Amino acid sequence: MDRLLSGDVGFGKTEVAMNAIFACYKSGFQTALIVPTTLLSSQHHRSLLERFDELGIRVAKLDRFVSTKDKNHTIKGLASGEIDCVVGTHSLFGLEFKNLGITIVDEEHKFGVKQKEKIKELYHNVHMLSMSATPIPRSLNQALSSIKTMSQLLTPPNERQGVRTFVKEYEEKLVKEVILRELRRGGQVFYVHNSIDHMPIKLGELKALLPDLRVVMLHSKIPAVQTEKELLKFEAGEYDLMIATSIIESGIHMPNVNTILIDGADRFGMADLHQLRGRVGRGHVEGFAYFIVKNKEALTDDAKKRLLALESNSFLGSGSVLAHHDLEIRGGGNLVGDAQSGHIKNIGYSLYLRMLEDAIKELSNTKESKKVKVDIKLTISAYISDEIVNEDRLRLDIYRRLSQCEEAIEIYEIEEELIDRFGELNEPTKQFIELMVIKLLALQKDIKSIMNYGQNITISYFNDSKETIKADSKDDDDIIKATLFYLRNNKPKTL
């Protein structure tokens, strides 16, 4: 298995992972759960211990905060098969397992391509489950191209509500109002500021705004023991606001924190912002997320697109929609190299995807039957007129939809829609609709080609038989009328 599990923030991906770990244990195998941060590693370790202690599943943790003695004990335990499940960060790369069954990568968008390929090589012939709320374009592209299989979690927990999202310019008045409103309803606040050096200054600014505010500061340079203590104090409600780097984005679960302010939001990626937004509104209280930027006008086009996509997609389950937006904005990445995003410029993206699709079909023995084509050479004027549909994009879309029709009735439905949207159709447009109907009827009757010379129309079949019919005149409408009459009233020639 090489499966991508895409489920929105707080939809229960960890629950799926726990079921996989349990199934693996029951079958006599070990599990490796790889996470991007030490914070998430200790949270998962705590959850797994609570869940599996009574079942006798032996769980261990490996990250930079584990003492050398414990680390050596865990490494020996994995090699001897004493430990059933290990959760950890990059420390898990290159370890010896007695009988590894499944590797689970949580928050897969946090790992680079080289790291993910390394994980695959290290744990060869082992099931792989990647989990993310917003997969990176490359992973999503692999899933959509059938290189990976993909599952989605679409149902939110019962009491869960969407997080209301706002993009705002920095104003002291706004920050003060947002924090006070959250405190009035008995909640706590996250303030994300991604510069460790500048953080004490920001802390001073917040203290000047609200002198009575109880604030805790967290970042990666604070020792692990202190981080753990402060986190527990914050969880117990001893602080009102936590100012932290984006270290809090991965999987932290604190249902009492329901407002988040993200300073310098334009400097974050789409997945990061969606993950940060997912830290609030995790209980049954509505969450608020504020993406703070210095100057809306000075934003780059891509930053505007990202923030607009996030602001307009703040409903529950919007993670996969955002991942598709990200794929559109950044491109699908390089499946044969290590680019997480971007297009393969040399051959063009759509041609590359078609080649990829053909290769996958060939390898998975799912070659589709060749599509039969009909060659229509009638001397008539038939096209969707720009007088009727004057926008190129719309015209192309109508051509595409007409070409995908499989029944004549579908074509006539599109014709009705066009009349409804653009008014009475002119001759070339009507004739193009009729031409599409001729094409469909001809395909159903195994006709190879239809052509005319003046008012004589020759119809050739795939079995090499031919028939000639005569129209009343060589006018466009008579040729169409005669061809349609023949196709509707003559039985197909058997091959």
VOLOTOR-613532 format. One line per field, with one value per residue (C-alpha): residue in three letters; x, y, z. Coordinates in Angstrom, 3 decimals. Layout:
code	(ALA/...) $
u	(X/...) $
v	(Y/...) $
w	(Z/...) $
# end
This chain:
code	(MET/ASP/ARG/LEU/LEU/SER/GLY/ASP/VAL/GLY/PHE/GLY/LYS/THR/GLU/VAL/ALA/MET/ASN/ALA/ILE/PHE/ALA/CYS/TYR/LYS/SER/GLY/PHE/GLN/THR/ALA/LEU/ILE/VAL/PRO/THR/THR/LEU/LEU/SER/SER/GLN/HIS/HIS/ARG/SER/LEU/LEU/GLU/ARG/PHE/ASP/GLU/LEU/GLY/ILE/ARG/VAL/ALA/LYS/LEU/ASP/ARG/PHE/VAL/SER/THR/LYS/ASP/LYS/ASN/HIS/THR/ILE/LYS/GLY/LEU/ALA/SER/GLY/GLU/ILE/ASP/CYS/VAL/VAL/GLY/THR/HIS/SER/LEU/PHE/GLY/LEU/GLU/PHE/LYS/ASN/LEU/GLY/ILE/THR/ILE/VAL/ASP/GLU/GLU/HIS/LYS/PHE/GLY/VAL/LYS/GLN/LYS/GLU/LYS/ILE/LYS/GLU/LEU/TYR/HIS/ASN/VAL/HIS/MET/LEU/SER/MET/SER/ALA/THR/PRO/ILE/PRO/ARG/SER/LEU/ASN/GLN/ALA/LEU/SER/SER/ILE/LYS/THR/MET/SER/GLN/LEU/LEU/THR/PRO/PRO/ASN/GLU/ARG/GLN/GLY/VAL/ARG/THR/PHE/VAL/LYS/GLU/TYR/GLU/GLU/LYS/LEU/VAL/LYS/GLU/VAL/ILE/LEU/ARG/GLU/LEU/ARG/ARG/GLY/GLY/GLN/VAL/PHE/TYR/VAL/HIS/ASN/SER/ILE/ASP/HIS/MET/PRO/ILE/LYS/LEU/GLY/GLU/LEU/LYS/ALA/LEU/LEU/PRO/ASP/LEU/ARG/VAL/VAL/MET/LEU/HIS/SER/LYS/ILE/PRO/ALA/VAL/GLN/THR/GLU/LYS/GLU/LEU/LEU/LYS/PHE/GLU/ALA/GLY/GLU/TYR/ASP/LEU/MET/ILE/ALA/THR/SER/ILE/ILE/GLU/SER/GLY/ILE/HIS/MET/PRO/ASN/VAL/ASN/THR/ILE/LEU/ILE/ASP/GLY/ALA/ASP/ARG/PHE/GLY/MET/ALA/ASP/LEU/HIS/GLN/LEU/ARG/GLY/ARG/VAL/GLY/ARG/GLY/HIS/VAL/GLU/GLY/PHE/ALA/TYR/PHE/ILE/VAL/LYS/ASN/LYS/GLU/ALA/LEU/THR/ASP/ASP/ALA/LYS/LYS/ARG/LEU/LEU/ALA/LEU/GLU/SER/ASN/SER/PHE/LEU/GLY/SER/GLY/SER/VAL/LEU/ALA/HIS/HIS/ASP/LEU/GLU/ILE/ARG/GLY/GLY/GLY/ASN/LEU/VAL/GLY/ASP/ALA/GLN/SER/GLY/HIS/ILE/LYS/ASN/ILE/GLY/TYR/SER/LEU/TYR/LEU/ARG/MET/LEU/GLU/ASP/ALA/ILE/LYS/GLU/LEU/SER/ASN/THR/LYS/GLU/SER/LYS/LYS/VAL/LYS/VAL/ASP/ILE/LYS/LEU/THR/ILE/SER/ALA/TYR/ILE/SER/ASP/GLU/ILE/VAL/ASN/GLU/ASP/ARG/LEU/ARG/LEU/ASP/ILE/TYR/ARG/ARG/LEU/SER/GLN/CYS/GLU/GLU/ALA/ILE/GLU/ILE/TYR/GLU/ILE/GLU/GLU/GLU/LEU/ILE/ASP/ARG/PHE/GLY/GLU/LEU/ASN/GLU/PRO/THR/LYS/GLN/PHE/ILE/GLU/LEU/MET/VAL/ILE/LYS/LEU/LEU/ALA/LEU/GLN/LYS/ASP/ILE/LYS/SER/ILE/MET/ASN/TYR/GLY/GLN/ASN/ILE/THR/ILE/SER/TYR/PHE/ASN/ASP/SER/LYS/GLU/THR/ILE/LYS/ALA/ASP/SER/LYS/ASP/ASP/ASP/ASP/ILE/ILE/LYS/ALA/THR/LEU/PHE/TYR/LEU/ARG/ASN/ASN/LYS/PRO/LYS/THR/LEU) $
u	(0.000/1.159/-1.855/-2.439/-5.090/-6.434/-8.705/-9.273/-7.752/-9.339/-11.356/-9.713/-6.664/-4.868/-7.803/-7.275/-3.544/-4.329/-6.587/-3.800/-1.293/-3.689/-4.338/-0.580/0.075/-2.638/-0.910/2.421/4.146/5.772/4.780/6.819/4.924/7.026/6.072/7.708/8.038/9.060/5.912/3.684/5.880/5.304/1.557/1.136/3.235/0.929/-2.207/-0.828/0.148/-3.337/-4.979/-2.753/-1.445/-4.271/-3.957/-0.308/1.045/4.534/5.008/8.273/9.342/12.439/13.335/16.098/14.666/14.960/17.995/20.837/20.080/16.405/17.358/19.736/17.121/14.484/16.844/17.654/13.956/12.999/15.696/14.714/10.956/10.301/8.750/5.612/5.247/7.658/6.729/9.349/10.868/13.779/15.525/13.563/15.447/17.732/16.800/16.788/13.353/12.705/9.407/8.167/4.686/3.587/5.190/2.821/3.922/1.834/1.640/3.326/3.414/6.053/8.582/10.728/10.752/14.220/13.113/9.989/11.992/14.508/11.666/10.481/13.964/14.654/11.441/11.251/8.325/6.460/2.970/3.052/0.310/0.828/-1.605/-2.237/-5.014/-3.440/-1.150/1.659/0.982/3.412/1.670/-1.780/-0.602/0.676/-2.676/-4.682/-2.372/-2.966/0.698/-0.515/-3.950/-5.970/-8.647/-10.503/-12.113/-15.070/-17.264/-16.449/-16.874/-20.476/-20.109/-17.393/-17.975/-16.068/-13.374/-14.252/-11.316/-10.357/-7.431/-6.639/-3.944/-2.076/-3.753/-3.258/-6.960/-7.917/-5.459/-6.724/-10.390/-9.832/-7.947/-10.470/-13.430/-11.924/-11.147/-14.723/-16.057/-13.652/-11.216/-7.497/-5.532/-2.625/-0.458/1.854/4.970/7.617/10.736/12.383/14.689/11.822/9.467/10.419/9.667/6.257/5.665/6.427/3.966/1.188/1.957/1.779/-1.609/-3.048/-1.025/-3.080/-2.690/-1.011/1.330/3.635/6.315/7.231/9.772/12.332/15.211/13.418/14.526/12.227/11.492/10.465/8.359/6.518/5.858/4.655/2.394/0.741/0.262/-1.275/-3.568/-4.630/-5.665/-2.858/-2.111/-4.470/-2.292/0.553/2.939/4.765/6.403/4.611/5.873/2.287/0.837/1.315/-1.473/-1.625/-5.022/-6.259/-10.059/-10.076/-8.035/-10.490/-8.847/-5.580/-3.738/-1.072/1.385/2.970/0.513/1.690/5.039/3.445/2.442/-1.182/-0.807/0.872/-1.915/-4.641/-2.885/-2.495/-6.159/-6.968/-5.520/-8.690/-12.347/-11.479/-14.216/-17.854/-17.063/-16.718/-13.115/-11.718/-8.554/-7.012/-4.351/-2.509/-0.509/1.421/-0.005/-2.675/-1.756/1.921/1.223/2.538/-0.020/0.574/0.209/-3.073/-4.342/-3.369/-5.011/-8.138/-8.464/-8.130/-10.569/-13.238/-12.720/-13.143/-15.930/-15.423/-13.629/-12.066/-8.550/-8.813/-10.256/-7.258/-4.842/-6.332/-5.997/-2.353/-1.882/-3.304/-1.246/2.101/1.868/2.054/5.734/8.218/7.346/10.723/12.807/12.701/10.627/7.657/5.834/6.205/5.577/7.612/8.279/10.111/7.163/4.256/2.228/-0.853/1.238/3.359/0.208/-1.082/2.224/2.161/-1.422/-0.522/2.499/0.397/-2.305/0.330/1.987/-1.324/-2.711/-5.737/-5.350/-8.561/-10.136/-9.292/-11.803/-13.461/-13.470/-15.661/-14.323/-16.872/-16.082/-19.210/-18.982/-20.994/-20.263/-20.452/-18.861/-19.893/-20.113/-18.323/-21.377/-23.366/-20.631/-18.079/-15.769/-13.045/-12.955/-16.718/-16.601/-13.804/-15.742/-18.854/-16.733/-15.273/-18.697/-20.167/-17.234/-17.822/-21.518/-22.445/-26.148/-27.903/-30.260/-27.254/-26.341/-29.884/-29.836/-26.683/-28.413/-31.366/-28.942/-27.191/-30.534/-31.387/-28.027/-27.250/-30.557/-31.529/-28.682/-27.441/-26.951/-23.299/-23.959/-27.177/-25.337/-22.475/-24.991/-26.496/-22.995/-22.292/-25.539/-24.480/-21.133/-22.800/-25.344/-22.570/-20.487/-23.459/-23.853/-20.184/-19.717/-16.135/-16.669/-19.321/-18.397/-20.156/-19.515/-22.175/-25.490/-24.184/-23.352/-21.153/-21.348/-18.544/-18.734/-15.912/-16.734/-15.796/-19.367/-20.534/-23.809/-24.594/-27.603/-28.707/-29.777/-32.435/-29.751/-26.148/-27.212/-25.906/-29.337/-30.349/-27.108/-27.597/-31.284/-30.546/-27.693/-29.763/-32.750/-30.523/-28.852/-32.142/-34.024/-31.473/-30.391/-26.662/-24.707/-23.464/-19.762) $
v	(0.000/3.529/5.563/9.255/9.999/13.491/14.627/18.110/19.461/17.732/15.210/12.191/11.183/10.239/7.920/6.149/5.862/4.310/1.715/0.904/0.515/-1.806/-3.924/-4.122/-5.224/-7.900/-9.291/-9.473/-6.486/-3.286/0.303/3.480/6.771/9.629/13.217/16.573/18.200/17.183/18.863/16.611/13.614/14.019/14.638/11.492/9.498/10.600/9.694/6.289/5.432/6.353/4.302/1.220/0.749/-1.604/-3.599/-4.451/-2.623/-1.353/2.225/4.193/7.691/8.865/12.521/14.966/15.380/11.672/10.884/8.804/5.941/5.778/6.181/3.170/1.110/1.942/1.168/-2.257/-2.876/-2.208/-4.542/-7.341/-6.870/-5.857/-2.546/-2.681/0.959/3.872/7.507/10.086/12.697/12.288/10.212/7.228/7.330/4.360/2.260/-1.517/-3.131/-6.797/-6.945/-3.576/-3.716/-0.131/3.320/6.209/9.736/12.378/15.922/14.662/18.180/19.041/16.597/17.282/15.057/13.693/12.826/11.021/9.085/8.220/6.873/4.725/3.340/2.667/0.803/-1.079/-3.462/-1.989/-0.449/3.339/5.672/9.426/11.745/15.423/18.010/19.840/17.538/19.305/19.678/16.852/14.313/15.396/15.117/11.578/10.650/12.146/10.402/7.009/6.623/6.694/5.601/8.235/8.193/11.158/11.868/14.100/13.949/16.345/15.384/15.994/19.269/20.761/24.197/26.001/28.555/32.113/33.574/37.216/38.830/42.154/44.805/45.173/47.618/47.763/48.486/45.328/43.096/44.404/43.942/40.386/39.257/40.833/39.289/35.807/36.340/37.539/34.213/32.328/31.157/31.498/32.935/31.841/34.625/33.309/35.343/33.553/35.486/34.224/37.285/39.760/37.833/39.562/42.943/41.651/40.353/43.853/45.394/43.032/43.765/47.525/47.025/44.827/45.117/42.461/39.831/36.601/35.686/32.714/32.623/29.386/28.623/25.967/27.599/27.094/23.811/20.800/20.416/24.064/23.822/20.818/22.572/25.804/23.892/22.063/25.356/26.943/23.933/24.299/27.914/29.680/31.858/33.832/34.058/32.049/33.835/31.206/30.406/28.134/25.225/25.007/24.233/20.466/18.556/20.447/19.815/22.458/22.812/25.923/28.005/29.442/32.555/32.659/35.710/35.018/37.892/38.232/35.725/36.488/34.821/31.422/28.705/27.691/24.387/26.140/28.716/26.082/23.971/26.984/27.852/24.255/24.779/26.668/25.671/22.090/21.781/22.804/26.557/28.563/29.509/32.756/33.062/36.418/36.539/39.789/41.455/44.743/46.151/44.426/46.426/45.408/41.646/39.493/37.909/34.409/35.620/37.340/34.147/32.062/34.377/34.808/31.018/30.587/33.377/32.089/28.405/28.378/25.787/22.360/20.031/22.804/21.311/19.271/22.274/24.332/21.585/21.742/25.556/25.100/22.664/25.303/28.193/26.397/23.598/19.864/19.342/17.021/13.356/12.182/14.763/16.534/19.646/19.853/22.216/23.777/22.671/20.496/23.229/21.310/19.310/21.236/20.138/18.672/16.599/15.376/14.307/12.454/10.608/9.813/8.538/6.267/4.883/4.161/2.417/0.293/-0.697/-1.435/-3.320/-1.051/-0.029/1.487/0.462/2.675/5.403/5.214/8.465/9.631/11.886/14.554/16.675/18.626/21.969/23.872/26.828/25.463/27.052/28.722/32.320/35.007/37.196/34.808/33.890/36.692/35.434/33.012/31.086/30.426/29.362/26.879/25.528/24.972/23.218/20.979/20.121/19.357/17.081/15.066/14.370/10.740/11.110/13.479/14.580/15.984/18.150/19.508/20.262/22.357/24.096/25.002/26.316/28.482/29.978/30.634/32.327/34.110/34.474/33.217/31.329/32.358/29.993/28.876/28.098/26.134/24.242/23.387/21.885/19.808/18.760/17.404/15.393/14.032/12.987/11.101/9.321/8.372/6.853/4.748/3.352/2.412/5.100/5.913/9.156/11.531/13.913/15.827/17.148/19.690/18.102/14.519/13.114/9.978/7.871/5.293/2.478/0.681/-2.503/-0.541/-0.319/3.093/4.842/8.041/10.228/13.441/16.625/18.945/21.554/22.279/24.809/24.199/23.568/21.044/19.069/18.889/17.978/15.129/13.738/13.755/12.171/9.333/8.753/8.722/6.432/3.911/0.876/0.544/-1.677/-4.791/-5.390) $
w	(0.000/-0.794/0.221/0.751/3.390/2.888/5.689/6.963/10.172/13.178/11.115/12.777/10.726/13.975/14.744/11.396/12.184/15.587/13.969/11.479/14.347/16.181/13.053/12.471/16.075/15.811/12.708/14.535/12.919/14.132/13.220/12.668/13.023/11.597/12.500/11.624/15.077/18.598/19.933/17.820/18.628/22.403/21.873/19.732/22.213/25.039/23.039/22.032/25.621/26.883/24.152/23.982/27.521/28.568/25.314/26.007/22.937/23.781/22.540/22.445/21.399/19.532/19.018/20.000/23.523/24.411/26.617/25.112/27.527/26.501/22.839/22.958/24.793/22.131/19.215/20.756/21.472/17.838/16.521/18.944/18.429/22.061/20.968/18.816/17.863/17.723/17.217/16.366/14.089/11.636/14.324/12.943/9.634/9.147/12.181/12.316/12.814/13.486/11.586/10.320/8.783/8.201/8.072/8.809/7.847/9.630/8.183/5.006/3.520/6.123/4.678/1.625/-1.457/-0.644/2.905/1.656/-0.942/1.806/3.996/1.059/0.437/4.128/4.656/1.382/0.777/3.736/3.681/3.599/4.816/4.290/6.078/5.452/5.509/2.581/0.566/-1.323/-5.083/-5.940/-3.644/-4.794/-8.390/-7.694/-6.145/-9.022/-11.522/-9.784/-8.728/-5.123/-3.990/-2.179/0.503/1.891/5.258/4.443/7.551/10.399/14.081/15.233/17.144/14.956/13.403/10.644/11.505/10.467/8.568/7.979/6.147/7.872/7.894/11.219/13.615/17.385/17.888/15.942/17.854/21.217/20.259/18.956/22.105/24.508/22.680/23.045/26.741/27.357/26.148/28.417/25.754/25.047/22.119/19.915/18.457/15.738/15.087/13.037/14.059/17.262/17.472/17.158/19.459/22.768/21.104/19.972/23.501/24.854/22.333/23.472/27.157/26.442/24.733/27.508/30.768/32.617/29.872/31.049/28.181/27.588/24.877/23.062/20.338/19.440/21.382/24.707/26.373/26.039/29.750/30.046/26.830/28.230/31.590/29.975/27.567/30.452/32.341/29.233/28.816/32.476/31.780/33.685/30.644/28.362/25.271/23.789/21.458/19.431/16.104/13.621/15.800/17.097/13.655/13.570/15.227/18.563/20.141/22.628/22.484/24.727/22.243/19.739/18.297/16.370/15.017/12.387/11.963/8.485/6.982/3.426/4.227/4.942/2.483/1.990/3.849/6.806/7.094/6.864/9.513/11.822/11.338/12.279/15.764/16.760/16.783/17.739/20.347/19.854/19.977/16.775/16.011/14.566/12.470/11.579/8.862/9.567/6.765/6.751/3.530/1.432/-1.677/-1.601/-1.595/-4.444/-6.808/-5.429/-1.811/-2.745/-4.417/-1.361/1.168/-0.973/-1.368/2.417/3.247/0.861/1.787/5.545/5.678/7.258/4.873/2.803/3.085/-0.124/-2.001/-0.848/-1.889/-5.395/-5.354/-4.349/-7.243/-9.600/-8.172/-7.850/-10.432/-9.922/-9.212/-10.798/-10.267/-11.534/-9.658/-6.325/-7.071/-4.690/-7.035/-10.474/-14.049/-16.374/-18.912/-21.637/-22.931/-21.475/-18.490/-20.209/-22.656/-19.739/-17.864/-20.937/-21.313/-17.595/-17.858/-20.810/-18.935/-15.820/-17.892/-19.600/-16.301/-14.574/-17.614/-17.916/-21.533/-22.720/-26.015/-28.950/-29.576/-32.991/-34.924/-37.778/-40.520/-41.489/-44.542/-45.367/-47.147/-44.584/-42.281/-38.747/-35.681/-32.425/-33.506/-31.495/-32.125/-29.915/-27.376/-27.443/-24.691/-25.853/-22.579/-22.673/-26.327/-25.609/-22.659/-24.850/-27.530/-24.814/-23.369/-26.794/-27.660/-24.469/-25.180/-25.782/-26.615/-29.040/-26.235/-24.288/-27.295/-27.545/-23.796/-24.300/-27.249/-25.003/-22.382/-25.015/-26.162/-22.515/-21.824/-25.094/-26.934/-30.421/-32.163/-35.624/-38.620/-38.080/-34.394/-35.138/-37.884/-35.528/-33.064/-35.918/-37.029/-33.524/-33.694/-37.121/-35.626/-32.736/-34.953/-37.396/-34.563/-33.455/-37.019/-37.594/-40.224/-41.160/-43.085/-44.456/-47.289/-50.000/-53.463/-54.298/-53.390/-53.512/-50.045/-49.758/-46.580/-46.070/-43.507/-41.680/-43.661/-46.837/-48.140/-49.416/-49.995/-51.849/-51.149/-52.812/-51.049/-52.481/-53.157/-52.241/-49.579/-46.049/-44.498/-47.238/-46.874/-43.064/-43.472/-45.942/-43.817/-40.603/-42.376/-43.649/-40.268/-38.368/-40.758/-42.005/-40.016/-39.374/-41.779/-39.978/-40.120) $
# end
